[in-house]
Amino acid sequence: MTVTKDMIMGDILQTDKAETIAEILMAEGMHCVGCPSSIMESLEDACAVHGIDVDSVLAKINAAVA
């Protein structure tokens, strides 16, 4: 599985790697993982809202789920 920055948060968080991904997002300061509105945003949009570098988060996620 490869996560991309245009993937919808809700879709990412319903995969078999959701727990691992959620832990990474929480560690990066995205504590809204369970927020109903955040699940409709892309990973890139969610990172932008929180002022987080999407490429850095994406690299961590993909390394963890590889």
Chimera marker file (.cmm) of the C-alpha trace (Angstrom):
<marker_set name="trace">
<marker id="1" x="0.000" y="0.000" z="0.000" r="1" g="1" b="0" radius="0.5"/>
<marker id="2" x="1.238" y="3.477" z="-0.862" r="1" g="1" b="0" radius="0.5"/>
<marker id="3" x="-0.387" y="6.569" z="0.574" r="1" g="1" b="0" radius="0.5"/>
<marker id="4" x="-0.456" y="9.725" z="-1.560" r="1" g="1" b="0" radius="0.5"/>
<marker id="5" x="-1.088" y="13.290" z="-0.490" r="1" g="1" b="0" radius="0.5"/>
<marker id="6" x="-4.289" y="13.523" z="-2.513" r="1" g="1" b="0" radius="0.5"/>
<marker id="7" x="-5.877" y="10.553" z="-0.726" r="1" g="1" b="0" radius="0.5"/>
<marker id="8" x="-8.899" y="11.348" z="1.455" r="1" g="1" b="0" radius="0.5"/>
<marker id="9" x="-8.236" y="11.069" z="5.187" r="1" g="1" b="0" radius="0.5"/>
<marker id="10" x="-11.357" y="8.965" z="5.718" r="1" g="1" b="0" radius="0.5"/>
<marker id="11" x="-10.145" y="6.445" z="3.135" r="1" g="1" b="0" radius="0.5"/>
<marker id="12" x="-6.651" y="6.338" z="4.619" r="1" g="1" b="0" radius="0.5"/>
<marker id="13" x="-8.053" y="5.754" z="8.089" r="1" g="1" b="0" radius="0.5"/>
<marker id="14" x="-10.180" y="2.822" z="6.962" r="1" g="1" b="0" radius="0.5"/>
<marker id="15" x="-7.305" y="0.744" z="5.640" r="1" g="1" b="0" radius="0.5"/>
<marker id="16" x="-5.754" y="-2.175" z="7.469" r="1" g="1" b="0" radius="0.5"/>
<marker id="17" x="-2.889" y="0.196" z="8.396" r="1" g="1" b="0" radius="0.5"/>
<marker id="18" x="-5.184" y="2.796" z="9.998" r="1" g="1" b="0" radius="0.5"/>
<marker id="19" x="-3.848" y="2.378" z="13.530" r="1" g="1" b="0" radius="0.5"/>
<marker id="20" x="-0.244" y="2.871" z="12.429" r="1" g="1" b="0" radius="0.5"/>
<marker id="21" x="-1.159" y="5.864" z="10.275" r="1" g="1" b="0" radius="0.5"/>
<marker id="22" x="-3.246" y="7.449" z="13.037" r="1" g="1" b="0" radius="0.5"/>
<marker id="23" x="-0.337" y="7.127" z="15.467" r="1" g="1" b="0" radius="0.5"/>
<marker id="24" x="1.950" y="8.934" z="13.022" r="1" g="1" b="0" radius="0.5"/>
<marker id="25" x="-0.590" y="11.685" z="12.391" r="1" g="1" b="0" radius="0.5"/>
<marker id="26" x="-1.140" y="12.186" z="16.127" r="1" g="1" b="0" radius="0.5"/>
<marker id="27" x="2.622" y="12.325" z="16.740" r="1" g="1" b="0" radius="0.5"/>
<marker id="28" x="2.875" y="15.014" z="14.060" r="1" g="1" b="0" radius="0.5"/>
<marker id="29" x="0.281" y="17.164" z="15.846" r="1" g="1" b="0" radius="0.5"/>
<marker id="30" x="-2.818" y="16.180" z="13.910" r="1" g="1" b="0" radius="0.5"/>
<marker id="31" x="-5.033" y="15.409" z="16.876" r="1" g="1" b="0" radius="0.5"/>
<marker id="32" x="-8.208" y="15.711" z="14.814" r="1" g="1" b="0" radius="0.5"/>
<marker id="33" x="-7.872" y="12.242" z="13.293" r="1" g="1" b="0" radius="0.5"/>
<marker id="34" x="-11.359" y="11.293" z="14.453" r="1" g="1" b="0" radius="0.5"/>
<marker id="35" x="-12.977" y="14.617" z="13.597" r="1" g="1" b="0" radius="0.5"/>
<marker id="36" x="-15.895" y="14.106" z="11.184" r="1" g="1" b="0" radius="0.5"/>
<marker id="37" x="-14.912" y="17.031" z="8.962" r="1" g="1" b="0" radius="0.5"/>
<marker id="38" x="-11.278" y="15.977" z="8.702" r="1" g="1" b="0" radius="0.5"/>
<marker id="39" x="-12.150" y="12.612" z="7.200" r="1" g="1" b="0" radius="0.5"/>
<marker id="40" x="-13.414" y="14.367" z="4.057" r="1" g="1" b="0" radius="0.5"/>
<marker id="41" x="-10.148" y="16.255" z="3.454" r="1" g="1" b="0" radius="0.5"/>
<marker id="42" x="-7.135" y="15.074" z="1.544" r="1" g="1" b="0" radius="0.5"/>
<marker id="43" x="-3.985" y="14.365" z="3.525" r="1" g="1" b="0" radius="0.5"/>
<marker id="44" x="-2.440" y="17.418" z="1.894" r="1" g="1" b="0" radius="0.5"/>
<marker id="45" x="-5.338" y="19.671" z="2.936" r="1" g="1" b="0" radius="0.5"/>
<marker id="46" x="-5.318" y="18.327" z="6.492" r="1" g="1" b="0" radius="0.5"/>
<marker id="47" x="-1.591" y="18.944" z="6.802" r="1" g="1" b="0" radius="0.5"/>
<marker id="48" x="-1.973" y="22.462" z="5.408" r="1" g="1" b="0" radius="0.5"/>
<marker id="49" x="-4.645" y="23.302" z="7.999" r="1" g="1" b="0" radius="0.5"/>
<marker id="50" x="-2.230" y="22.268" z="10.742" r="1" g="1" b="0" radius="0.5"/>
<marker id="51" x="0.859" y="23.878" z="9.194" r="1" g="1" b="0" radius="0.5"/>
<marker id="52" x="2.544" y="20.498" z="8.795" r="1" g="1" b="0" radius="0.5"/>
<marker id="53" x="4.800" y="19.534" z="5.881" r="1" g="1" b="0" radius="0.5"/>
<marker id="54" x="2.836" y="16.934" z="3.928" r="1" g="1" b="0" radius="0.5"/>
<marker id="55" x="5.921" y="15.447" z="2.285" r="1" g="1" b="0" radius="0.5"/>
<marker id="56" x="7.519" y="14.734" z="5.655" r="1" g="1" b="0" radius="0.5"/>
<marker id="57" x="4.350" y="13.111" z="7.011" r="1" g="1" b="0" radius="0.5"/>
<marker id="58" x="3.878" y="11.154" z="3.805" r="1" g="1" b="0" radius="0.5"/>
<marker id="59" x="7.418" y="9.789" z="3.971" r="1" g="1" b="0" radius="0.5"/>
<marker id="60" x="6.883" y="8.625" z="7.566" r="1" g="1" b="0" radius="0.5"/>
<marker id="61" x="3.558" y="7.006" z="6.733" r="1" g="1" b="0" radius="0.5"/>
<marker id="62" x="4.822" y="5.180" z="3.672" r="1" g="1" b="0" radius="0.5"/>
<marker id="63" x="7.945" y="3.974" z="5.489" r="1" g="1" b="0" radius="0.5"/>
<marker id="64" x="5.759" y="2.588" z="8.270" r="1" g="1" b="0" radius="0.5"/>
<marker id="65" x="3.227" y="0.831" z="6.035" r="1" g="1" b="0" radius="0.5"/>
<marker id="66" x="5.671" y="-0.551" z="3.475" r="1" g="1" b="0" radius="0.5"/>
<link id1="1" id2="2" r="1" g="1" b="0" radius="0.2"/>
<link id1="2" id2="3" r="1" g="1" b="0" radius="0.2"/>
<link id1="3" id2="4" r="1" g="1" b="0" radius="0.2"/>
<link id1="4" id2="5" r="1" g="1" b="0" radius="0.2"/>
<link id1="5" id2="6" r="1" g="1" b="0" radius="0.2"/>
<link id1="6" id2="7" r="1" g="1" b="0" radius="0.2"/>
<link id1="7" id2="8" r="1" g="1" b="0" radius="0.2"/>
<link id1="8" id2="9" r="1" g="1" b="0" radius="0.2"/>
<link id1="9" id2="10" r="1" g="1" b="0" radius="0.2"/>
<link id1="10" id2="11" r="1" g="1" b="0" radius="0.2"/>
<link id1="11" id2="12" r="1" g="1" b="0" radius="0.2"/>
<link id1="12" id2="13" r="1" g="1" b="0" radius="0.2"/>
<link id1="13" id2="14" r="1" g="1" b="0" radius="0.2"/>
<link id1="14" id2="15" r="1" g="1" b="0" radius="0.2"/>
<link id1="15" id2="16" r="1" g="1" b="0" radius="0.2"/>
<link id1="16" id2="17" r="1" g="1" b="0" radius="0.2"/>
<link id1="17" id2="18" r="1" g="1" b="0" radius="0.2"/>
<link id1="18" id2="19" r="1" g="1" b="0" radius="0.2"/>
<link id1="19" id2="20" r="1" g="1" b="0" radius="0.2"/>
<link id1="20" id2="21" r="1" g="1" b="0" radius="0.2"/>
<link id1="21" id2="22" r="1" g="1" b="0" radius="0.2"/>
<link id1="22" id2="23" r="1" g="1" b="0" radius="0.2"/>
<link id1="23" id2="24" r="1" g="1" b="0" radius="0.2"/>
<link id1="24" id2="25" r="1" g="1" b="0" radius="0.2"/>
<link id1="25" id2="26" r="1" g="1" b="0" radius="0.2"/>
<link id1="26" id2="27" r="1" g="1" b="0" radius="0.2"/>
<link id1="27" id2="28" r="1" g="1" b="0" radius="0.2"/>
<link id1="28" id2="29" r="1" g="1" b="0" radius="0.2"/>
<link id1="29" id2="30" r="1" g="1" b="0" radius="0.2"/>
<link id1="30" id2="31" r="1" g="1" b="0" radius="0.2"/>
<link id1="31" id2="32" r="1" g="1" b="0" radius="0.2"/>
<link id1="32" id2="33" r="1" g="1" b="0" radius="0.2"/>
<link id1="33" id2="34" r="1" g="1" b="0" radius="0.2"/>
<link id1="34" id2="35" r="1" g="1" b="0" radius="0.2"/>
<link id1="35" id2="36" r="1" g="1" b="0" radius="0.2"/>
<link id1="36" id2="37" r="1" g="1" b="0" radius="0.2"/>
<link id1="37" id2="38" r="1" g="1" b="0" radius="0.2"/>
<link id1="38" id2="39" r="1" g="1" b="0" radius="0.2"/>
<link id1="39" id2="40" r="1" g="1" b="0" radius="0.2"/>
<link id1="40" id2="41" r="1" g="1" b="0" radius="0.2"/>
<link id1="41" id2="42" r="1" g="1" b="0" radius="0.2"/>
<link id1="42" id2="43" r="1" g="1" b="0" radius="0.2"/>
<link id1="43" id2="44" r="1" g="1" b="0" radius="0.2"/>
<link id1="44" id2="45" r="1" g="1" b="0" radius="0.2"/>
<link id1="45" id2="46" r="1" g="1" b="0" radius="0.2"/>
<link id1="46" id2="47" r="1" g="1" b="0" radius="0.2"/>
<link id1="47" id2="48" r="1" g="1" b="0" radius="0.2"/>
<link id1="48" id2="49" r="1" g="1" b="0" radius="0.2"/>
<link id1="49" id2="50" r="1" g="1" b="0" radius="0.2"/>
<link id1="50" id2="51" r="1" g="1" b="0" radius="0.2"/>
<link id1="51" id2="52" r="1" g="1" b="0" radius="0.2"/>
<link id1="52" id2="53" r="1" g="1" b="0" radius="0.2"/>
<link id1="53" id2="54" r="1" g="1" b="0" radius="0.2"/>
<link id1="54" id2="55" r="1" g="1" b="0" radius="0.2"/>
<link id1="55" id2="56" r="1" g="1" b="0" radius="0.2"/>
<link id1="56" id2="57" r="1" g="1" b="0" radius="0.2"/>
<link id1="57" id2="58" r="1" g="1" b="0" radius="0.2"/>
<link id1="58" id2="59" r="1" g="1" b="0" radius="0.2"/>
<link id1="59" id2="60" r="1" g="1" b="0" radius="0.2"/>
<link id1="60" id2="61" r="1" g="1" b="0" radius="0.2"/>
<link id1="61" id2="62" r="1" g="1" b="0" radius="0.2"/>
<link id1="62" id2="63" r="1" g="1" b="0" radius="0.2"/>
<link id1="63" id2="64" r="1" g="1" b="0" radius="0.2"/>
<link id1="64" id2="65" r="1" g="1" b="0" radius="0.2"/>
<link id1="65" id2="66" r="1" g="1" b="0" radius="0.2"/>
</marker_set>
